Amino acid sequence: MMIKRYRLGRLGGEKMERPNIVLLMADEFRGDCIGAAGHPDVKTPYLDTLLSGGIYFKRAYTSCPSCVPARAAMFTGLSQEHHGRVGYRDCVPWNYDCTLAGELSKCGYYTQCVGKMHVHPLRSLQGFHHVELHDGYLHNYRRDEQPFYENQLFADDYFHWLKEEKGISCDVTDTGLDCNSWVARPWCYEEKYHPTNWVTSRSIDFLRRRDRDKPFFLMASYVRPHAPYDAPQAYFDLYKDRDLRPPFKGDWDDEENLKANGYTFNSSTGPLDPVQIRRQQEGYYACITHLDHQIGRLMLSLIEHGLMDNTIIAFVADHGELLSDHGLCRKSRAYEGSIHIPLILYGPERFIGKPRVCEDLAELRDILPTLVALAGGQAPDCVDGVNLLAGEASDRSYLHGEHTAGAFSNQFIVTKEDKYIWYTQSGEERYFRLDTDPTESHNAIHDAEYAERIDELRSCLIRELDGREEGYSDGKKLIPGRPPQEILHRVLG
């Protein structure tokens, strides 16, 4: 088969070949949950293929670990301070001059998203030529006060399709599972109706109907393994008889909080019942393997269309899932299960070089400049992210992250070796040596041998927060107890 090679003018005196770009995005996918990355239990044969044959960014993070601010960083290439979303809040308009899809469109790419966008308004294109939308279950877009065109059951393409296919008002909650719960049970309809399958099916259809005279950017954006943990039965069966690694524990775990909330199905703590913890793990891993197999299905379609020789595949997640580590669930905390994400670039060596493991600190804001560079373009000067393939992150000594979460609102500084966390409401501090204690089992904040290092990281945070509207820093010290806010008004109004 003849491979079509797209050309882009001249850059530095040489003609540049433009690859197609496929961005695979998962929601709430832990950075350690890939078999080839060393996880002892989860099975991910197709992601293993991408990791072992591409560039694996071992130290990739999200600086604001929940869906909305994390996606804002990826779509805009900006830090949370500059895109203005420092916590989770729906229904705030997305008015950005620079977006990932928009910049790739300027490079001559045909751009398509299938799946989760999680922007406002729901049907905002954010630079894509076309979006086939499925955002999962969004509570705020199902309330009676929303106008009908912002109601998720009207605006979401998957729900519209599912109703037409089944002839009844089906929903992702028909299993009885909440979208922020640790409860798990298999999908109650045929597998082809699962939203994970739908994203893959619509992505494959895009390959059929694409404009073959243009390179394309396809973002296949999956909701899973975000709860509800509802993979088809066959994927639950893969894990039901296996010995699974127990959740991580530490000397700082809040056992009283777990006892108080461990029987609440949508609490930010994990379940208290060991049987429920085991079921939670089974459900989460089942959703990952189901997703992995659907990624495999899309990869096979790329092969059938003769596209793999000219296509870059990127895999990333918006944030992780604590999965009962330290008695906690979901995200928004500064611990590894929440902020450490997978990031892989896979493709022909002429585009990305030889397969390797990269130790540079990477963040979601780096996706835009990296992919735009692969497309032969250049990211705008306002972008905070860097081109990971050019080694521009090698000098990054730390990342500043944060998340507003009521009493658990936090700020953190993470490096390749360690992490400093400050809780903005209580003033509590934590310090972990990630190089020797990657599971964060020991809070070393009071260990005398690290006092100088803790002062150094605290000073970094003081500088990062100096001048911010919340008033968390006066340039000399951290100031706890200031009212937390999810958005920065000087940025978003």
N, C-alpha and C positions, 0 to 999 in steps of 0.2 A: 504494500500500500504506500502511495506517495504521501509524505507528511507535508502539510501546508505550513510554511514558515512566514509569519507576519514580520514586516520590517517597519522600522521607525526612523525615518530621516537619518541624521548624523548626530552623534554625540562624541565630542572629542576627536572628530575626524573619521570615525568609524561607523559603519552601519550597525545598528543594534537590532537584534532579533527580539521580538516581543512574545513572551510566553503567555498562554492562558493561565489564569489564576483561580484556584478553587480554595476558598476559605471555609474550613469546617469548624463550626463553633458549637461547643457544648455548654450547657448551663449547669453550674454547680458540680463541676468535675474536678475532684482532688488531683493535685499535682503528682501524687504518688501512685495513682490507680491505673497504671499501665504495666502489663506483665514484664515487658522488656526494660522498664525502669526499675525493676526489682521488687514489685509487689508480690507477696507470696501466694496470694489467693485469686485475684481477679484475672480473668482470661480475656485477652484482647489481641487476637492474632493479626488483625489488619492494622491496628495502631502500632503493634510491634513491628510490622513491616515498614511503616513510615518512620518510626523512631530509629530502627537499626540501619535504614537506608538513607537517612537524611541528616539534618542538623537538629540535635536535641538540646534545647536550652534548659539546662538542668536547674538554673536558678531564676526561673520566671515567676513574677508576682503580679497580683493586682493590688493597686494602691488604695482602692476603696471597694471593699469586698461585698457588694450586692449588685443586683442586675443593672439598675439604672445608671449609677455612676461609673461602673466598670465599662459598660457599653459606650457611655459618653467618651471615656478615655480612648477606646479603640476606634470609634467613629471619627473623632476629631484630632487625635494625636496630641491632645493636651493633658497636662496634669490636672488633678482634681481642683487645685487652686484656680486654674485658668478656665476650665469648663464649668466650674461653679457648683457642681453636685458633690457634696461631701457626706451624703447619707441617702437613704431611699425615700424618694417622694415621687408619686405619680402625678400626672396632670399639669406638669410644668412644661411649657412649650420648648421645643428643641429648635432654636434659631441660631444655627452656627454657619458661618461663612465658608468654612473649610470642612469637608467630610471625606472619608475614605473613598466612597463610591464616586463622589463628585470629582475628586482629583484623578481617579482612574478613568472617569468619563472624559476628562480633559485630555488624557493620553490616548484617546481613541478607542477605549474599551466599551463593549456592550456590557452593561452591569445589571445583574439580577440577584435579588435576595429571595430565598425560600425559607420560611420559618419565622423565628423570633427576631423582632426588632426592638420592642419595648421602648418606643419613643412616644411623644405626644405632639400633635394628635396621632391616633393609632395608625392612620393611613399616610402619614408623612413619609415621603420617599427618601429623604436624607441623601439625595444625590443619585440614587438608583434609578435606572430607566423603568424598572418594573419590580414590584414586590408581590409575592404570594405569601400572605401573612398567617402565622400561627404563633401567638404569644403565650400559649399555655392558659392557665386560669388566673385572671387578674381581678381581684376583688373590687378594686376601685372603678373598674369599667363595667361592672354589672349592677351598679347601684341605680335606683329608680331616678335619681336626680340627673343622671347623665343623659344628654340628648341622644336620640335613637341612633344617629350615625356614629356616635362614640361608644355605643353599647357593644361589648365584645361579641355577642352572639350575632350581631348584624355585620360588624366590620371585619371579623376574622374569617379568612377564606377557608381554613380547615373546618371550622364549625359549620359554615354554610355547606361545604361539600359533604360533611358527615350527615347532616340532616337530609340532604338530597339523596344520599346513598341508602340510608337506613329507613327513611320515610317517617321517622319519629324524631323527637327532640332529644338526641343523644348528647352526652356531655362526658368530659374526662373525669368527672366526679361520680359517674354512675357506679363505680366500684365501691363508693362510700369512703374514698380517701380524700384528704385535704391536700392542697398544693404546698403546704408548709408543715407536713406531718412526718413522723417517723413510722407511721403505720404502713404496712405493705401487704399486698395481695395481687395475684395475677390479673391481667387485662381480661375484661368480661366479654369482649367481642372478638370476631375473627382478627387475626394478626394484621391483615391488610388495612384495617381501620385504625390501627394505632397511629398516633401523631408522628412517631419516629419513622414509621414506614411511609407516611404521607409526605414528609419532607424529602425523603429519598426519591420517591416516585415522581414528585413534581420537579425535582432537580434533574432527574434522568430525562423527563419530558423537555426540559429546557435545552438539553444537549441536542435533542431532535429538531427543535424549532429555532435554534439560534441563528443569527446572521453569520454565515460562514465567511464573509469578507472582512470580519472584524475579530480581533482577539476578544476574549470574554473574561469577565470577573463574575464568578458565581459564589455567593455566600450561602452555604447550606447551614442554617442555624437551628440546631436542635434544642428542644426544651429539656429533654432528659440528659443526664440522670437526676435532674431536679425532681423533687417529689411532685406528684404522687409516684411511689415506687410500684409501678403497675406493668412491668414487662410481661410478655406472654409466658404462659406456664412453663414452656420448655426451658426458658432461661432461669427461672426459679429452680427447676430440677437440677441444673448444673451445680448448684451450691448447697442443696439441702443435706447432703451426706458428707460434706467436707468439714474438716477442722479449720475454722477461720481464726485468723489472728485477732485477739481481743483488742478493744479500744485502748489507746494509750492513757496512762495515768501519771499524775505528778504529785509532788509534795505540796502543791498550791491549790489543788482541786477544791471546789466549794461543795462539800458534801451536804451541807445544810440546804443550799439552794436546790440541789438535786433531789433531796428528800421532799422538799416542799412542792416541787413542780414536776417530778419524774413520772407522774401519772396523768399529766395533761398532754393530749395528743399533739397539740401544736405549740408547745412550749419551746423556748430556746435551749432548754436542757434536753439531754437524751432521756430515753425511758429508764426507769429504775429497775424494771423487771428484766432479768437476764434473758428470758425467752424472747421478750420483745427486742432486746438489743441484737440478739442473733437474727431475728426475722428482719430487722432493719438492715443489717449488713447483707443478708441474702437479697433483699429487694433492691438495694442500691447497686450491688455488683451485678445483679440480673439486668438492671437497666443499662449498665455500662456495656455488658457483653452484647445485649440486643442492639444498642447503638453501634458498637464496633462492627457487628455483622451487616448493618445497614450501610455503614461507611464502606465496607467491603463490596456491597452491591453497587454503590456508586463508582467505586474504583474499577470494577469489572466493566461498567458501562463506558467509562473513559477509555478503557483498553479497546472495547468493541468499536468505538468511534474513531480509533486511531489517534487519540489525543495525548496519550501519556508521554510521548517523546517531546511534547512541546507544552507541558503543563506543570505548573508549580502547585503543590498541595500544601496548605498550611493548616495545622490543627491547633486550636487554642480553646480555653474556657474563660468565662467571665470571672469566676471565683470558685472556691472549693466548697466542701461540706465537712463539718466537724465530726459527724458520724459517731457521736458518743465519746470521742476523745475528750478526756478530762470532764466527762459528764455533760458535754455540750453538744448541741445540734445546730444545723443551719450554718450561717455565715455571719458577717459583720464584726466578728472578733479578730484580733490581730495574730491569732495562732496559725501554725503552718497548715493545718487542715482547711482553714478558711482562706488564707491569702496566697498560698503556693499553688500555682496553676501549671498545667502542661502547655508546652509550646514547642512545636515541631515544624520544620520546613523540609519538604521533600520534593525532589525533582531532578532533572538532568544535571549532571555535574557542570555543564557549560554555563548554567545559571547560578548554581549555589555552591559549587565546589564539592569536595569529597565529603562523604558521611563523617560526622564527628560529634563529639559532645562539647558544648560551649559552656563555660563557667561564668560568663559575664552576667551581671544583674540585668535582667530584661523585664519590661513592663508592658502592659497593653497599649500604652501610648506609642510604643515602638512599631506596632503593626503598620500604621499608615505610612511612615517614611520608608519602611523596609519594602513594602509591596509596591509603593509608587516608584521607588528606585528600580525594582525589578521590571516595572512597566516602561522604563526609560524616561521617567519624569523626575521631578524634584519637588519635595514637599515645601510648602510655604514657610517663610522664615518664622512665622508665629508658632509653629509646631514645637512642642517640647520633646517629643520622642526623637529617637535616633535610628539610623539605618544599622540594623544588627549585622547584616552581611558585610558591611564595611568596617566592622570592629569598633564602631563609634561608642559602644557601651563599655568598652574595656577600661575606660578611665572613670567610670561611675563608681564611686566608693560606697554610696548608700542610696536607698530609696526612702522617701518619706511617705507614709501612708496614714490613713485615718478612716473612721466611720462613726457617724452620729448614731447612737443607739440608746437614747435615754440615759439611765443610770450607768449603762455599760459603754457609753461613748468613749472612744479611745483614739489615741495618736501613737504612731510607732515609727521607729527608725530600724530598718533591716539592712544588714550587710551580708557578705558572703560567709562571715564567721559567726555573727551574733545578732541579737535583736533586743531593742529597748522599747518598752511599752509604758505609756502613761495614760491613766484613766482620768478624763477631763473633769468629771464631777466629784470624785472622791480624792483625787491626787495620788492614788495608789500607783506604785511603779513595779514593773517586773523586768527581769533581765535573764536572757537565755543564751547559752553558748551553743549555737547551732552546729559548730564544727565537731564538738564532742557529745552533744546532747540533742540530736535532731528531733527527738520526740517530745522535747520540752518537758522533761520529767522533773527538773530541778530549777526553781526560781532562785537565781544567784544574786538577787538585788542587794543582799546584805553581806555577801562574801567579800572580805577585805581585799583579796587579791585582784578583784575586778573593779575596785572603787574608782580608780583613775579612768578606766575605760568607760564606765557608766557615766562619769562626769562629761566625758568627751561626747558621748552619744546624746546625753541630755542637752548639752550645749548646741548640738546640731538641731535638735527639735526646737529649742528656744529661738534660734535664728530663723527656722522655717516658719514659725508662727508669729514672729514679730511683725506687727502692723496689720495682722489679720483682723477682720471686723468682730470676731467673737471675743477678742481680748484675752486669749489664752496665754499671751506672752507680752512682757513689756521690754523685751530685748535683753533682760538680765536674769529673769527667772520665769518659771511656769506658774500660771495663776489658775488654780482649780475653781470649779463651781460656777463658771460663767454659763449662761443659758445656752444649751446646745441647739444647733440649727442644721437642717438638712441641705439647705442651699445657701450660697453666698450671694447676698442681695446686690452687692456692687457689681457682680458679673451677670446675674440673671434678672435683676430688677425686682 
